[in-house]
Amino acid sequence: MMACSAAPTQRGFTDVHGGTVRRFLSGAGTSSTSRGAVFVTDHGLSSCTWTSVTDDMTGKVVSLSAREQGMRSLPEALPEIARLEDLAALDLSFNLLDDLPADLGRLHRLTELRLDSNQFSRFPDAVLGLTGLQVLSLYRNGLSNVPSGLGGLREIRVLNLAGNRLSSVPAEIGALSRLHTLDLGHNELTDIPPSLGDVTGLSRYLYLSDNKITSVPDSLCRLGHLRYLNITDNRLTALPERFGDLASLRELRLYHNRLTGLPRSIGALRELREAHLMGNRLTGLPEEIGGLADLRELRLMDNRVTALPDTIGGLVRLTRLDLRNNELRAVPDAIGRLDRLTHLDLRNNRLHELPPTLAALPRLEKLDLRWNPLALDPLPAWVSSLEQRGCVVLT
């Protein structure tokens, strides 16, 4: 029998996005790791390369990777892997796998399993026995459903099921009380399961982009610790009135939907720093928008906004305001209170005049006024004063 070749690795392995090298080691911080090699006997597998990380104190393998090896299957009995009882991380991404052997369910200390970019059309049963998993990624497979048994993986912190064919997720997802990052983007979801609101520990990221979602359930507003929410490229027409209960949100991405308005409670998102709302059907903003005192970026291009409330002057930390491709007929004087504004884009609106208070913006670096019916010949004095300060004014 042919032995697979083995190669050394650094202390960890690169995640699916090719980003930070991560370590998932038993006793991390109390023992060191070293480069090592694990030779896996070929039981019908084509020759492949496995890389490993070994704990220096115990001599046991804690991380194993066989990415991009063209593997079509793992044998039902692969004793060399099954005996690695201290294995904490296993990466089989970018292969051609469509199932996993039951023996993998014996890896009870496994905390990270990456199966990205394979050919799984059904959720592998062996995964449901790995009750110690903290990170599970099945990004970009062909999954059409997820079993209710997923709710038994109570230790999961990071779950990535993006890029599949899911039309729904089981209600049992609400039992994943330790989950802090969830990616369900690029699927075929038509709704958000109400039970997701039970995952009150969901605090870092919730990705629901590129689906067919038409509404946001009130229960989602119970995620009071969530900092990043992305529901872009869906079919939303409205947001729940309780949306402001998402009090910890720092970044909100809702672009390319069908929103016609925003709830008044949005003004309660006091920690919000970025709001990406472009490509909707918004005709205006609620007066309560002025409560977003920590907002740095507000992107509203490609909507139908006809006017801005005077309360926009309350966005005292705003640095970028993009209103291009709307139906604005006027800009309120209050915009002159945005002392930190560096970029203001008003292209392609219906503006006939502008408030001279724009000249009071001390940090403005770029003002785009193109494609408006403005009378700027000769240039008003306030425009000249901006240019003299180094602001680029495009007319």
N, C-alpha and C positions, 0 to 999 in steps of 0.2 A: 504494500500500500504506500502511496506517495504522501509525504508529509507536506503540509502547506508551509510556505516560507514564512519567516517571521521578521519583523523589523522593529527597531527601537522607537520609542516615542518620547516626547517631553512629558512634563508632569500634567497630564490631562489630554483632552482632545478638543479640536475646534467644533463649535456648535454648528447647527444646520445652516445658519446664515453666513458661515465663514467669519464669525466675529470673535468675541473674546474666548480665549482658551480657558476652560473651566476645570476645576477639580472637584470630584465627588468621591471622597476617600473616607473610609471608616476611621474615626478618630482624627479627622483633619485638624491640624494645628498641634497635635501631640506627637506625631511621628512623621518622618520624611518619606519620600518616595524616590524611586530610581528607575532609570530606563531598564527595560527588560524585554524578554521574548517568551512567548508561549507558542509551543509547537502543537498544532492540532492535527491529529491524524486524519487523512483524507478518507472519509467513508462514502465515496461516490461523488464527493465535491470536486469541482475543478480546482486546480492549484490556485491558492489564494494567499494573501498576506495579512497576518494578524498583528496588530500592535498592542502592547500592554503596558500597564503601570504596576509596579510592585512596591508594596510597603516594606521599607528597609528594616523595620523592627520585627515584622512577622515573616517576611519572605513570601507573603501570599499576594496573588494577583488581585488587584482591586478595580482595575479598569481594562476593558478589552474592546478593540475596535477592528472591524473589517469593512470599512466603507469602500464603495466603488470597486467591488471585486467581481461584479457580474454574476453573483451567486443566484441561482434559481430556487434553491431549497436548502434547508438544513436537515440532516438525517434525523429520524425519530429518536435515535439513541446517539447522542454525541457526548460520550462520557467525559472527555477532556474539559468541556465547558461545564457540564452539570456538576462536576466535582469542585468547581471553583466557588466554594461556599461563602467566601468573603467578597465575591465580586459585587461591586457597588454600581458600576456603570458599564453598559453594553451598547455599542453603536453599530448597527447593521444598515445604516442609511445608504441610499443610492445603489441598491442592488435590484434584483428581479424577484424578490421573495413574494410569495402569495399566502404563506402559512408559516406557523412556527411549531416545532415539536413540543409535545407535552412536557418533556424533560426540563424545558426552560422554567417551568413553574416551580422547580425545586430551588431556584436561586432566591431564597427568602430574604437575603440581605441586599438585593438589587434595589437601588434607589433611583437610578436613571436608565431609561430605555428609549433609544432613538431608532425609529424605523422609517424615517422620512424617505420619500421618493422610491417606493417599492411598488408592488402590484397587488396589494391587499384589497380585495373587493369585499371581504367580510372581516369583522373585527376578530383578531386572533384570540381563541379561547385561552391559550396559555397565559396571556397577559392578565386575565382576571384573577389568577392565582397569586400574582405578585403583589401582595397586599402592603408591602413596604415601599412601593414606588412613590417617589416624590416628583419626578419629572417623567412625563410620557409624551412622546411626540410621534405622531403618525401623519405628519404633513405631507400633502401631495401623494395620496394613494387613490384608490377608487372606492372607498368605503361608501356604502349606500345607507347604512344604519349603524347605530351603536347600541349594544345590549344594555338592559337595565342593570346588569351586574357591574357596570361601571361605577355605580354608587357604592360598591364595596371597597373601592380603592381609597380609603379614608385618609391616607397620608399624602395624597396628591397635592402638590403646590403649583405645578406648572403643567397645563394640559394644552397640547397643540393638535387640533383636528382640522386645521385649515387645508384648503385645496382638495377637498373630497367631493362627494356627491350627496351629502346629507340633506335630507328634506326636513328632518326633525332630530331632536336629541331627547333622550328619555328624561322624565321628570325626576328620576333618581339623581340627576346631576346636582340637585339641591342638597344632597347629603355630603358633598365634598367640602366639608367645613373648613379645611385648611388651604383650599385653593386661593391663590392670589393672582394668578395670571391665566387667562383663558383666551384661546384663539380659535374661533369658529368661522373665520373669514373665508371667502371664495368657496362657498357651498351653495345649496339650493334651499336654504331655510326660508320659510314663509312667515314664521313667527318666532318670538323669543319665549322659551318656556317660562311660565310664571314662577316656577320653583327656583329659577336662577336667583331670584330675590332673597332666597334663604341662605345663599352663600355670602353671608355678611362679612366674611374675611377677605372677599375679593377686593383687593386694594390697589394692585399695581396696574394691570392692563386688562381690558375687555375689548376684544376685536370681533366685530360682527359685520365687517365690510363685505361688499360684493356678494350679497344674497338677494332675496326677494321679500324682505321683511316689510310689512305694511304698517305696523304699529308697535309701540313700546308699552309693555304692561306696567300698570301702576306699581306692581311689586318690585320692579327693577329699581325703583327709587329708594328702596331700602338699603341699597349699597352705599351707605354713607361714608365709607372709607375709600371708595374707588377714586383713583387719581387720573386715569386715562380711559376715555370711552371713544370708540371708533365705530360708527354705524354708517359709514359712507357708502355710496353707490347701492342704495336700497330703494324702497318705494314708500317711505314715510310721508304722511300728509300732515301729521300733528305730533306734538309731544304731550305727555301727561301733565296736568296742572301741578302735580307734586314734583316736577323735575328738579326744582330747587332744593329738594331734600338730598341731592347728591352733593353734599356740602364740601367734600374734599376734592372735587374735580379740579384738575389743573389744566388739562388739555381736552378739548371737545371737538370731535371731527364728525360733522353731519352733512358734508357736502355731497352734491349730486343725489338729492332726494326730491320730494315734491312738497316740501313744507311751505305753507302759506302764511304762517305766523309763529311767534314764539310765546310761550306762557309767561305771565307776569312774574312767576316765581323764579325765573332765570336770574333775576337780580340778586337772589340769595346765594349765588355761587361765588362767594367772596374770595375764594382761593384760585379762581379760574385765571389762567395766564394766556391761553390761546383758544380762540373760537374760530373754527373753520366752517363757514356756513355757505360757501359759494355754490352756485349751480342749483338753487332751489327756486321757489316762487314767492319769496318774501316780498311784501309790499311796504313794510315798515318795521320798526323796532318798538318794543314796549318802553314806556318811560322808565321802568325799573332797571333798564340796561345800565343806567348811571350808577347802580350799586356795585358794579364790577370794578372796584377800585384797584385791583391788582392785575387787571387785564393788560397784556403787552401787545398782542396781535389780534386784530379783528378783520377777518376776510369775508367780505360780503359781495364779491363780484359775481356777475351773471345772475342777478336776481331782478326784482321789479320794484325796488325801493324808490318811493317818490319823495320821501322827506325823512329827516332825522329829528329825533326829539332834542330839545334843549338840554336834557339831562346827559347828553353825550359828553358834556363838559366835565362830568364826574369821573371819566376814565383817565385819571391823572397820571397813570403809568404807561399809557398806550404809546407804543413806538411806531407801529405800522397800522395804517387804516386803508384798506383796499375796497373801493366802491365803484370800480370801473364796470361798465356795461350794466347800468341800472337806468332808472327813469327820474333821477333827481332833478328838481327844478330850482332848488335853493339849498344852501348850506347855512346852518344856524351860526350866529355870532359866537355861541358858546364854544365852538371848535377852537377858538383862540386861547382857551384855557388848557389845552393839551400840551403842556410845557415840554414833555419828553418825546413828542412826535417827531420822527425823523423821515418817514415816508408817507405821503398822502397821494393816493391815486384816484382821480376823479374822471378818468377818460370815458368818453362815449356815454354822456348823460344828456340832460336837457337844460343845462345851466346857462342862464342869460347873464347872471352876475354872481359875484362872490363877495363875502364879507371882508372888509379891510382888516379885521382882527387876525386874518391869516398871517399878517406881517408880524404879529406878536409871538409867533412860534419860534423860540430861540434856537432850537436844535434841528429845525427842518432842513433836510439835505436834498430832498427831491419832491417836487410838486408836479404832477402830470395833469394837465388840463386839456389835452388834445380831444378833438372831435366833440366839442360843445359849441353851442351858438353864442359864444361869449364875444363881447365887444372889447377887444384888447389892442386896438390901434387908435391912438397910441397906448402904450402900456401904462396902466395905472401906477401911481407912485409907489404903492405898497408892493407891487410885483418887482419893481426896480430895487427896492430896499432889500427884498429877499435875495435877489441875484447878487447884490453887492456884498451880502454876508456869505456868499459861496453856495447858496442853494441853487440846484439845477431846476429851472422852471421850463417845462415843455408845453408849448402852446401850438 
